[in-house]
Amino acid sequence: MIHNAGNERRSIVHLDLDSFFVSVERLINNRLNGKPVIVGSLSGRGVVASCSYEARKYGVHSAMPMKMARQLCADAVIVRGDMDLYSKYSNVVTDIIASEAPAYEKASVDEHYIDITGMDRFFGCLKWTKELRGKIIRETGLPVSLGLSVNKTVSKIATGEAKPNGEKEVGYAMVRDFLNPLSISKIPMLGEKTFHLLRSMGVATIGTLSLIPVGMMEKLLGKNGIMLWKKANGIDHTPVIPYQEQKSIGTERTFDTDTTDLRLLNNVLAGMVERIAYDMRREEKLASCVTVKIRYSNFDTHTLQQRIPYTSFDHKLLEVTRSLFYRLYKRRMLIRLIGVKFSHLVHGTPQLSLFEDTPEMVRLYHEIDRIRLRYGKESLFRAAGL
């Protein structure tokens, strides 16, 4: 049995903005304070994007159908989400962290990891982390919880135990004692099917899971079984990946013959956007900035960009891409190259865009992506993108 073997003496911080969408809504409308609040579609046909702790007491949770959430909590205040506003606050928090942290990773719109290994020699890791959290709260008014431990997994679990609006440090020697009594549901990325499978085997706590031979876990769940066994034993070598390394994804197309054919240009743009957006969804990435590039036949090159709410939906990204293209293309000269880039990437799923999209739209994307995953990414495209 491995306890803390393999854990370097790292110091990793996990910061999580509590009920982020709800917290932002409460900043701009303090009448929502203390009330059960659900952020999502007003029509009742969508799903819950976020909910307050008061609503969670009724059994409401993220990704639950809105109709069911309303039945569980009839008194809830329903707020239609504003991803543009949430993106703005997310970026403000990231800017604060960037100004203070030696190395940070933006894992999603509402969570960050920071590697402060070695800082205890000069300042004190917990002291520095507390001061950063205090600065975020002072400058944004948003509640934030933090976990400080030896790796990403333990820090993230610690943050969960610190909520709401709290702090928890789990030192190197305390990792096993901290993890063992907790439910296996606390392990990050442990899916619902795996949870039920393990519970059917009588595995309820992380401590029990850590005692299962790693070979048995591999036979049961493959590579995922090894990963879960390591997490249950407090082992995670995953580095904090600096935000800048994941900043963009894009593509360019140079034409064999320079062109002014707007139909062709539109179709090429549509195909580029669709391919990149599919790659983003497959990697669970969201973008908040679109850049379009044009190079004319005389090699003059122009770019234009626009910040947008976080998304990875083709139709949203294509709308902005086309708008930028037509703002750029005013000279009516022959075009040699066009390019599209989506940047300011964070981890996340398209459900964040559900404030404007119906569940049918989301299911359509899921089905299209499923077909591409099975038959290849070139197997299905919009007619305009061919």
Summary of the structure (lengths in Angstrom):
residues: 386
radius of gyration: 23.1
end to end distance: 54.8
largest distance: 70.1
contacts: 1247
relative contact order: 0.12
helix: 46%
strand: 22%
